[in-house]
Amino acid sequence: MARWLTHSHSRAAQLPGTNRRSHNVGEVTRSTVRLPRDVRDSYEVFLNGVPQRLGADYTVRNGSLVFERELRKDRISGWRWLLGAWGVGTYRQNDSVDVRYEAADGSPRVAEALEIEPG
């Protein structure tokens, strides 16, 4: 038997579309983004500047957008900031969810970089 097959039982399976490992291959990592209070029925959702489609890319549940994959917001530590100041780049996943909508008074609004929560 090939070496990679004999040791596969000791490694956790990687979930498709994520960098997260899990022992339960059927587990789905979700991310939720709470919609701003003044968002009405008609709005547009963007993930990293790319338009998202209701049903295909996200669903809406209890006033939140639900993405059936892990989205992450990069937090820059002091060490990473210091490295960046010296010209050393460190790159990680940094997702941004924006919602374009019309306020009650009819004016256009954009809610940028909404908070991403696991779940």
HELIX and SHEET records of a PDB file:
HELIX    1   1 ARG A    3  THR A    6  1                                   4    
HELIX    2   2 SER A    8  SER A   10  5                                   3    
HELIX    3   3 GLY A   78  ALA A   85  1                                   8    
SHEET    1   A 2 ALA A  13  GLN A  14  0                                        
SHEET    2   A 2 ARG A  21  SER A  22 -1                                        
SHEET    1   B 4 THR A  59  ARG A  61  0                                        
SHEET    2   B 4 SER A  64  PHE A  67 -1                                        
SHEET    3   B 4 SER A  31  ARG A  34 -1                                        
SHEET    4   B 4 ILE A 116  PRO A 118 -1                                        
SHEET    1   C 4 VAL A  50  GLN A  52  0                                        
SHEET    2   C 4 TYR A  43  LEU A  47 -1                                        
SHEET    3   C 4 VAL A  97  GLU A 102 -1                                        
SHEET    4   C 4 PRO A 108  ALA A 111 -1                                        
END                                                                             
